[in-house]
């Protein structure tokens, strides 16, 4: 899901994001970045402090432009169960429009997380914690609105959903198969239906 901009540092980050997304952090060098973006080494080190800083800037940009949009359904304070349904449903639409072919940049990064520098680990963990918190809050709202069983553990369910999002987006990246994405979303919603009031 690249972001359109006139050529700028933001454009350079977008161009490199696709490179890192396809190869992974450890298989990309400063030389690869300069070839992809047209930026020179001096600029990369001056503006970003090197490869790690450049990668962190990519994560920040992805979070600001893409992750914030993905999180929106869960941030609807007036909705509980529908907020969760709407969150999952958007992945069907994104898949069918060809926007899930690369999966999620954060989740792709998380697959190698123990090997990453601490600053990158922290950034990805913040993403996971934020998603988990949003799910927990939506589940608690659904309980408050008497939409789901009060016996459903909010924290455990939130962790379960996050794990499934990781699986769903990894599957989308690996297969680029719309039906598999739709089937996964359907099963997650069916699981919730067993816990309706």
N, C-alpha and C positions, 0 to 999 in steps of 0.2 A: 504494500500500500504506500507507494512513494508520494511525497508531498511536492506540489508544483510551486515554484518560486523563480523569479529572475535569478541569474547567476549571482551568487553571493556565498558567504560562508555557509548559509543554510542549504543552498544548492549543493555545495561541496559535501556537506554532511549527508544529504539524501543520496548522492551518487555513491559515496563510500558505504552507506548503510546497506545497499544492495550487495556490494562486494563482501562485506563482513558477514552478511546474512547467509550468503551462499557458501563462503569458505570457512567461516568461523574466525574468531579473534586471533587464534594462534597461527593460522595459516595466511595471515595478511601482514604485510610489512609496511614501513613508511614509504618504501619505493612503490608499492602497490597503490598507496593512497595518492602519491604525487602523480602517478600515471593516470589514475582514474579521475582525479579532480582538476589537475593542472596547477594545484598549489605546489609551492616548493617547500623543501625541508625546513628552511629558515622560518617561513610563515607558520608552518605546522607547529614547530617548537615554540615560536614566539607567542602565538595565539592560544595554543592548547596545551603546551608543555610536553608534547610528544604523542605517541600512539595511544597510551592509556587515557590521557585527557581528551583526545579527539574522540575516542570511543565513548567516553562518558558524555560528551556533548551530543553524540548521536542518540544515546539512550534518553537524555533529557529532552531532545527535540521530538523523539518518538512519543515519549510520555506526554508532552505538551500538546502535540498535534493529533495523535491517534488514540493513545490509552485513555485520555480524558474523555474522548467521544465514546469509547467502548464502555466506560464506567457509568455513563449518564443514566441508563435505565435503572441501575441499582441505587442511584442517588435521589430517586423520586420519593420524597418523604410522605407523599399521600398514598403510596401503594406498597403493599407487601408482597403477596404472591404474584401479582401481575408484574411487579418490578423484576422478579426473578425470571418469570416466563419471557418477558420482553428482552431481558439480557441474553438469554439463550437463543431466542428467535433471531436476533440480529446476525448470528453466525451463519444461519441458513441463507439469509439475504446476501451477506458478504461473500459466501462461498459461491453462490449462483452468479454473482457479478464478477467473479474472478479475483476477488480481493484477499482471498485466504491462501493463495498459492504458496506464499512464503511463510504462512503461519503467523506467529507473533515474534517480534524482535526480542522482547524481554524473555519469552519462554525459550526461544532458540539459544539465547545467551545463558539461561539458567541451566541448560543441559550440561554445560562445562563449568558450572559455578565454582566448585571447590578449587579449580586450577586458576581462577581469575584473581587479579590483584584485589586487595581488601576494599578499595573504593568502589569497584564494579560490583563486588559481592554485596556491599551495603546498599547500593542503588537498586539492584534486583530484589533484594530482600524487602526493601521498602515497598516495592511494587506488589510483592506477594502479600505482605502484611495489609496493605491498603485494600486489595481485592478481598482478602479474608474478612476484614472489618466490614466492608460494604455488604458482603453476603450475610454476615452475622446480624447486622442492623436490619436488613430486609426480612430475614427470618423472624426476628423479634417483632417487627411490625406486623407480619402475617399472623403471628400468635396474638398480638394485641387486637387485631381486627377479627379474631376468631376464624381465620381461614385455614389454619393447619393445627394439628394436634399440639397441645401444650406439653406433651411428653417428649416431643422431638428436641433433642439437644442442639441448641443453636450453634455453639462453637464447633462441635463435631461435624454437624451438617455443613457448615461453612467450609471447613477443611476438605470435606468430601467433594464439594462443588469445585473448589479451587483445583484439587487433584484432577477432576474430570475435565476442567478447562484446559489444563496442561495436556492431558491426553487428546482432547478434541483438536486442539490447534496443532499438536505434533502430528496427528493423523492427517489433518488437512494439508500440512506441509509435505508429508511423505507420499500421499496418494493423489492429491488434487481431485478428490472424488466427492462430488456434491451429495450423492446419495448416502455415503458413509457419514458425512457431517449431519445431514438431516436425520438419519437413523439414530445417531448419538444424542442429538437434541431431543428427539421424540422419547427415547428411553429415560433421559434425565427428567423430563416432564412427567412421564408415567410413574417414575419413582416417587416424585412429589405427590402425585395423585393418591398414592396409597396412604398418605399422611394427612389428607384433607379432613376437615371437621365433619 
